[in-house]
Amino acid sequence: MARETELLQSIPTGLWIGGQVDATGGGTFPVENPATGATIAQVADGTPEDALRALDLAAAAQAGWAATSARERAEVLRAVYEAILARSEDLALLMTLEMGKALPESRNEVRYGAEFFRWFGEEAVRVHGRYQTAPGGTGRILVHRQPVGPCLAITPWNFPLAMGTRKIGPALAAGCTMIVKPASATPLTMLLLAQLCHEAGLPAGVLSVITSSHSGAVTAPLLSDPRLRKLTFTGSTAVGKKLVGESAHGLLRTSMELGGNAPFVVFDDADIDAAVAGAVLAKLRNGGEACTAANRFHVHNSVRAEFTDKLVAAMAEYRVGPGTDPETTLGPLINQDQLDTVASLVDDAVALGAEVRLGGKALPGPGYYYPATVLADVPAQARILREEVFGPVAPIVGFDTEAEGLAAANNTEYGLIAYIYTRDLDRALRVSEALETGMVGVNRGVISDPAAPFGGVKESGFGREGGFEGIEEYLNTKYIGLA
């Protein structure tokens, strides 16, 4: 407890503008520990005027940062990567305190989040153009890549570090300045990251963090300001659609990583033990509060009973408790609203005839705890098969043929990620190509990687984060015709 108190007292709680803590704003708002419901910090409540001051600095710093050599930008990003690792235990504990996840998961996120600075530091020096003679012999073609300009990133609460680093990393590598609006539930991790960036040598004004309990009011003047040239958002589809509409006036470059409804498909030839191990990872990583979490389990009827029994046994091993407890493997949900949502989806499925094989009821507080839950024989009309659960609940339904399994997997407006388990390589490729998702995990329950392009199709959004593709989101292409 003493270490927690000391850490919280050392974290910036004002706005981060101009490379320093700015204590202005419209008052403060509380940050809550979801394990206890207690307030752990009061953070500056930014105003639209604060956001515009940050944009003033971002616009002023843009030309200088863009003119910095790619190698110099790469060295700054590498220094931030090393700073994150040096403060890994502080960052992990901070994330656990404000978001709730178990400490081992927070440590994994620190390593994962840091990698975006290393990866995009390496990509900063590999921004390519091209030079060629025009096919008609009428001149020469020069293609040049340039930073899009000042960017706004709006990040969610479920991965307080990584959802920021995979936006900040490529923006800085490309030569863009950035303003980050973190989720009001988890602002502390982003404020500490901004401080680490500054200490690693990032010039003042290149990165600002505006914390606020009124996201729409703070971001609206930025989206209507012609100096802002890029919006990147991770969050719900409903909010994403609204932001796309608001960004249309200035024709901003946009990247949208939105909701998911990931199917986990187990075919009759699958290695069931491997499928169960992958299902546990895909379902319970981050307590199920991830857009990549397996949302519904479509299992071939010939292996459904075996898979269900083994999944129940595996998920029953998870211990619910505060994330700071060394024995905890499943922390609390983020808040009461999310707990109510999960409970409502389970109750709806059970009322329609689903069988509760494990869990199924919220645990008493303080804190927002829901146990690992398995539902069998879930009817097709249950909301839990259509809506994103964002909790540790695995609903299982059966199918008989490959065509039926594929149709069920694609029967959603979302298209972020799907998981399939099969020993047949031809089937793996055939089904992967037919799935209407931006990503597919084949015999793997976790596929997120800074070196791979992350993103979805349909109502799961557009644009890619990570991989070679990630930096493209922050670059404009200019064609220069030469005689």
C-alpha positions in Angstrom: 0.0 0.0 0.0 2.9 2.4 0.7 4.3 1.8 -2.7 0.9 2.4 -4.3 0.6 5.7 -2.4 4.1 6.8 -3.3 3.5 6.0 -7.0 0.2 7.9 -7.2 1.7 10.9 -5.5 4.5 11.0 -8.2 2.3 10.9 -11.2 1.3 14.1 -13.1 -2.3 14.9 -12.6 -2.5 18.2 -14.5 -2.8 18.6 -18.2 0.4 17.9 -20.2 0.9 20.8 -22.5 4.1 22.2 -23.9 6.3 19.6 -22.3 5.2 20.2 -18.8 2.4 19.8 -16.3 -0.2 22.5 -16.8 -2.5 22.8 -13.8 -5.2 24.8 -15.5 -8.5 23.3 -16.7 -12.1 23.4 -15.6 -11.6 21.8 -12.2 -10.8 18.2 -11.6 -12.5 14.8 -11.9 -11.9 11.6 -10.0 -10.1 8.4 -11.1 -11.5 5.3 -9.5 -9.9 2.0 -8.6 -12.4 -0.6 -10.0 -11.2 -3.2 -7.4 -12.5 -1.1 -4.6 -14.6 1.7 -6.0 -12.4 4.2 -4.2 -11.0 7.4 -5.7 -7.2 7.2 -6.2 -6.6 10.5 -7.9 -8.1 13.8 -8.9 -7.1 14.8 -12.5 -7.3 18.1 -14.3 -10.6 18.4 -16.2 -9.5 20.0 -19.5 -11.6 22.5 -21.4 -12.0 23.3 -25.1 -9.7 26.3 -24.5 -7.0 24.0 -23.1 -7.3 21.7 -26.2 -6.9 24.7 -28.5 -3.8 25.8 -26.6 -2.4 22.3 -27.1 -3.2 22.6 -30.9 -1.5 26.0 -31.0 1.7 24.3 -29.7 1.3 21.3 -32.0 0.9 23.5 -35.0 3.9 25.6 -34.0 6.1 22.6 -33.5 5.0 20.7 -36.6 7.4 22.2 -39.1 10.4 21.8 -36.8 9.6 18.2 -35.9 8.9 17.2 -39.5 12.3 18.7 -40.5 14.1 16.7 -37.8 16.1 13.9 -39.4 14.5 10.5 -39.5 17.4 9.1 -37.6 17.0 11.7 -34.8 13.3 10.9 -34.5 14.2 7.2 -34.4 16.6 7.8 -31.5 14.0 9.6 -29.5 11.5 6.8 -30.0 14.2 4.3 -29.0 14.9 6.3 -25.8 11.2 6.3 -25.0 11.1 2.5 -25.5 14.0 2.1 -23.0 12.3 4.6 -20.5 9.1 2.5 -20.6 11.0 -0.6 -19.8 12.9 1.1 -17.0 9.7 2.2 -15.4 7.8 -1.1 -16.3 6.9 -1.9 -12.7 5.5 1.5 -12.1 3.5 1.5 -15.3 2.1 -1.9 -14.6 1.0 -1.1 -11.1 -0.5 2.2 -12.3 -2.5 0.4 -15.0 -3.7 -2.2 -12.5 -4.8 0.6 -10.0 -6.8 2.6 -12.5 -8.1 -0.2 -14.9 -8.2 -3.3 -12.7 -6.4 -5.9 -14.7 -4.2 -8.4 -12.9 -0.6 -7.3 -12.5 0.9 -10.1 -14.8 -1.4 -8.8 -17.6 -0.3 -5.2 -16.9 3.3 -6.3 -17.2 2.5 -7.9 -20.5 0.9 -4.7 -21.7 3.9 -2.7 -20.8 6.2 -4.9 -22.9 3.7 -4.9 -25.7 3.1 -1.2 -25.6 6.8 -0.4 -25.5 7.4 -2.4 -28.6 5.5 0.1 -30.7 8.1 2.7 -29.9 10.9 0.3 -30.9 9.1 -0.9 -34.0 8.2 2.6 -35.3 11.6 4.0 -34.3 13.0 1.4 -36.8 10.4 2.3 -39.4 11.1 6.0 -39.2 14.2 5.6 -41.3 12.4 3.4 -43.8 9.8 5.8 -45.2 10.3 5.2 -48.9 9.3 7.1 -52.1 10.2 6.4 -55.7 11.8 7.9 -58.8 11.1 6.6 -62.3 10.9 7.6 -65.9 7.4 8.1 -67.1 6.3 5.2 -69.3 5.5 7.5 -72.2 8.9 9.1 -72.0 7.4 12.5 -71.2 9.4 13.2 -68.1 10.1 11.7 -64.7 8.0 10.7 -61.8 9.1 11.5 -58.2 6.9 10.2 -55.3 7.6 11.8 -51.9 6.1 11.0 -48.5 5.5 13.7 -46.0 3.8 13.8 -42.5 0.1 14.6 -42.6 0.5 17.2 -39.8 -1.0 17.7 -36.3 -3.0 14.7 -35.2 -5.6 14.0 -32.5 -5.7 10.5 -30.8 -8.6 9.5 -28.7 -7.8 6.4 -26.7 -9.9 3.9 -24.7 -9.6 2.7 -21.1 -9.0 -1.0 -21.6 -5.4 -0.8 -22.7 -4.3 2.5 -21.1 -0.7 2.2 -22.4 -0.7 0.2 -25.6 -3.7 1.9 -27.2 -1.7 5.2 -26.9 1.8 3.9 -28.0 0.5 2.3 -31.2 -0.8 5.7 -32.2 1.9 8.0 -30.8 4.7 5.8 -32.1 3.9 6.0 -35.8 2.8 9.6 -35.6 6.1 10.7 -34.1 8.1 8.4 -36.4 6.4 10.0 -39.5 7.1 13.5 -38.2 3.7 14.4 -36.9 2.8 16.2 -33.7 0.0 14.8 -31.6 -2.6 15.6 -29.0 -3.9 12.7 -27.0 -7.3 12.6 -25.3 -7.2 9.5 -23.0 -10.3 7.9 -21.6 -11.4 9.6 -18.4 -11.4 6.3 -16.5 -7.7 5.7 -17.1 -5.8 9.0 -17.7 -2.9 8.4 -15.3 -0.9 6.0 -17.5 -1.0 8.3 -20.5 0.2 11.3 -18.3 3.1 9.2 -17.1 3.9 8.2 -20.7 3.9 11.8 -21.8 6.4 12.7 -19.0 8.6 9.8 -20.1 8.6 11.0 -23.7 9.7 14.5 -22.5 12.5 13.0 -20.4 13.6 11.0 -23.4 14.2 14.1 -25.5 10.8 14.8 -27.3 10.6 18.5 -27.9 8.0 20.5 -26.1 4.7 20.9 -28.0 5.2 17.7 -30.1 3.0 15.7 -27.7 0.2 16.9 -25.4 -2.2 15.1 -23.3 -5.6 16.6 -22.5 -7.5 14.8 -19.8 -11.2 15.6 -19.5 -14.5 14.2 -18.3 -16.3 15.9 -21.3 -14.6 14.3 -24.4 -17.0 15.6 -27.0 -16.8 19.2 -25.8 -13.0 19.1 -25.7 -12.5 17.4 -29.1 -15.2 19.3 -31.1 -13.2 22.5 -31.5 -10.1 20.5 -32.6 -12.0 18.6 -35.2 -13.3 21.9 -36.7 -9.9 23.6 -36.7 -8.2 23.5 -40.1 -4.8 23.1 -38.5 -5.7 19.6 -37.4 -5.1 17.1 -40.2 -5.6 13.6 -38.7 -7.9 11.8 -36.3 -7.3 8.4 -34.9 -9.8 6.7 -32.6 -10.2 3.5 -30.7 -13.5 2.8 -29.1 -17.1 2.0 -29.8 -18.6 1.9 -33.3 -21.4 4.4 -32.3 -18.8 7.0 -31.1 -16.6 6.3 -34.1 -19.4 7.0 -36.6 -20.1 10.3 -34.8 -16.4 11.3 -35.0 -16.2 10.4 -38.7 -19.1 12.7 -39.3 -17.6 15.5 -37.3 -14.3 15.1 -39.1 -15.9 15.3 -42.5 -16.1 19.1 -42.5 -12.3 19.4 -42.7 -11.9 16.1 -44.7 -9.5 14.8 -42.0 -7.5 11.7 -42.5 -9.1 9.2 -40.2 -8.3 5.8 -38.6 -11.0 4.0 -36.8 -10.5 0.9 -34.6 -14.0 0.2 -33.5 -16.1 -2.5 -31.9 -15.9 -6.3 -32.5 -17.9 -9.5 -32.2 -15.2 -12.0 -32.7 -16.2 -15.6 -33.6 -14.1 -18.5 -32.3 -14.8 -21.4 -34.6 -13.7 -25.0 -33.7 -14.0 -27.5 -36.5 -14.4 -31.2 -36.1 -10.8 -32.0 -36.9 -9.3 -29.5 -34.4 -6.9 -30.3 -31.6 -9.5 -29.8 -28.8 -6.9 -29.3 -26.0 -5.1 -26.7 -28.1 -8.5 -25.1 -29.0 -9.4 -24.8 -25.3 -6.1 -23.3 -24.4 -6.5 -20.8 -27.2 -10.1 -20.1 -26.2 -9.1 -19.2 -22.7 -6.5 -16.7 -24.0 -8.9 -15.3 -26.5 -11.7 -14.9 -24.0 -10.0 -14.0 -20.7 -7.1 -11.8 -21.8 -7.7 -8.5 -20.2 -10.7 -10.0 -18.4 -12.5 -10.2 -21.7 -12.5 -6.3 -21.9 -10.8 -6.3 -25.4 -12.2 -5.7 -28.8 -10.2 -8.8 -29.9 -11.8 -11.0 -27.2 -13.6 -14.0 -28.5 -17.2 -13.0 -28.2 -19.1 -16.2 -29.3 -17.9 -19.8 -29.7 -19.1 -21.8 -32.7 -18.1 -25.4 -32.1 -18.8 -28.4 -34.4 -21.5 -30.5 -32.8 -19.3 -33.7 -32.9 -16.8 -32.1 -30.5 -19.0 -29.5 -28.7 -19.5 -31.5 -25.5 -15.8 -32.3 -25.1 -14.8 -28.7 -25.9 -17.4 -27.3 -23.4 -16.4 -29.6 -20.6 -12.7 -28.8 -21.0 -13.4 -25.1 -21.3 -15.4 -25.1 -18.1 -12.6 -26.8 -16.3 -10.0 -24.4 -17.7 -11.9 -21.2 -16.9 -12.8 -22.5 -13.4 -9.1 -22.2 -12.6 -9.3 -18.4 -12.8 -9.2 -16.6 -9.5 -11.2 -13.4 -9.2 -9.8 -10.6 -7.0 -8.0 -7.3 -6.9 -5.4 -7.0 -9.6 -2.7 -6.2 -7.1 -3.2 -9.5 -5.3 -0.5 -12.0 -6.5 -3.1 -14.8 -6.5 -5.5 -12.9 -8.8 -5.8 -14.1 -12.4 -9.1 -12.3 -13.2 -9.5 -8.7 -12.0 -12.6 -6.5 -11.8 -14.5 -5.0 -14.7 -13.9 -1.3 -15.2 -17.1 0.1 -13.6 -20.6 -0.5 -12.5 -22.1 0.2 -16.0 -19.9 -2.5 -17.5 -20.8 -4.9 -14.8 -24.5 -4.2 -15.4 -24.0 -4.7 -19.1 -22.4 -8.1 -18.7 -25.0 -9.3 -16.2 -27.8 -8.1 -18.5 -26.4 -10.1 -21.5 -26.0 -13.2 -19.4 -29.5 -12.9 -17.9 -31.0 -12.4 -21.3 -29.4 -15.6 -22.6 -30.4 -17.6 -19.6 -34.0 -16.4 -19.8 -34.1 -17.6 -23.4 -32.8 -21.1 -22.5 -29.0 -21.0 -22.2 -27.5 -23.3 -19.7 -25.1 -21.8 -17.2 -22.1 -24.2 -16.9 -19.9 -21.9 -14.9 -20.3 -18.6 -13.1 -23.3 -16.5 -14.3 -23.8 -14.1 -11.4 -22.0 -10.9 -10.4 -19.9 -11.1 -7.2 -20.5 -8.9 -4.2 -18.5 -5.7 -3.9 -16.8 -3.5 -3.1 -15.5 -3.5 -6.7 -17.0 -4.6 -9.9 -16.4 -8.3 -10.2 -17.9 -10.9 -12.6 -16.6 -14.4 -12.6 -15.4 -16.5 -15.5 -18.7 -17.7 -17.1 -19.5 -20.4 -19.7 -23.0 -20.6 -21.3 -24.0 -23.7 -23.3 -26.8 -24.2 -25.8 -27.2 -20.4 -26.3 -30.2 -19.7 -28.5 -29.7 -17.8 -31.7 -31.9 -14.8 -30.6 -29.8 -14.1 -27.5 -28.3 -10.6 -27.4 -25.0 -12.0 -26.3 -24.4 -13.5 -29.8 -25.0 -10.1 -31.4 -23.5 -7.6 -28.9 -20.0 -7.1 -27.7 -19.8 -8.6 -24.2 -16.6 -7.0 -23.0 -16.4 -9.4 -20.0 -15.3 -12.9 -19.1 -18.3 -14.7 -20.6 -18.1 -17.5 -23.2 -21.4 -18.4 -25.0 -21.2 -21.7 -27.0 -23.4 -22.7 -29.9 -23.0 -25.7 -32.3 -22.9 -26.2 -36.1 -22.8 -29.2 -38.4 -21.0 -28.2 -41.6 -18.1 -25.9 -42.6 -20.5 -23.8 -44.5 -22.8 -23.4 -41.5 -19.8 -22.5 -39.2 -18.6 -19.9 -41.7 -22.0 -18.4 -42.2 -22.5 -18.1 -38.4 -19.1 -16.5 -38.0 -19.8 -13.9 -40.6 -23.4 -13.2 -39.3 -22.5 -9.8 -37.7 -22.1 -6.2 -38.8 -18.6 -6.3 -37.2 -15.5 -7.5 -38.8 -12.4 -7.1 -36.6 -11.0 -10.5 -35.9 -12.0 -14.2 -36.0 -10.3 -17.3 -34.6 -10.4 -20.8 -36.2 -9.1 -24.1 -35.0 -8.5 -26.9 -37.6 -5.7 -29.3 -38.5 -6.5 -29.0 -42.2 -4.3 -26.4 -43.9 -6.6 -26.2 -47.0 -9.5 -25.5 -44.7 -7.5 -23.0 -42.7 -6.7 -21.0 -45.8 -10.1 -21.4 -47.4 -12.0 -20.3 -44.3 -9.5 -17.5 -43.5 -10.1 -16.0 -47.0 -13.8 -16.3 -46.6 -14.1 -14.7 -43.2 -15.2 -11.1 -43.3 -12.7 -9.8 -40.8 -9.5 -7.7 -40.9 -7.6 -10.3 -38.9 -7.7 -14.1 -38.4 -6.1 -16.2 -35.8 -5.4 -19.7 -37.1 -4.8 -22.1 -34.1 -3.8 -19.1 -32.0 -5.8 -17.3 -29.3 -3.7 -14.1 -29.4 -2.3 -12.6 -32.6 -1.7 -8.9 -31.7 1.9 -8.0 -32.7 3.5 -4.5 -33.3 5.0 -5.9 -36.5 1.5 -6.9 -37.9 -1.3 -4.6 -39.3 -4.1 -4.4 -36.7 -7.6 -3.3 -37.9 -11.0 -4.4 -39.1 -13.6 -4.1 -41.9 -17.3 -3.5 -42.0 -18.4 -1.7 -38.8 -15.2 -2.5 -37.0 -13.6 0.4 -38.8 -10.8 1.2 -41.2 -7.1 1.9 -41.2 -4.3 -0.2 -39.7 -2.1 0.1 -36.7 1.2 -1.6 -36.4 3.2 -3.3 -39.2 4.7 -1.6 -42.2 1.2 -0.3 -42.8 1.0 1.6 -39.5 3.2 4.5 -40.4 1.3 5.0 -43.7 -1.7 6.3 -41.8 0.4 9.4 -40.9 2.0 10.1 -44.2 0.7 12.0 -47.3 1.9 11.0 -50.8 3.1 13.8 -53.0 3.8 13.3 -56.7 6.3 15.7 -58.3 6.5 15.6 -62.1 10.0 16.4 -63.5 10.9 17.3 -67.1 
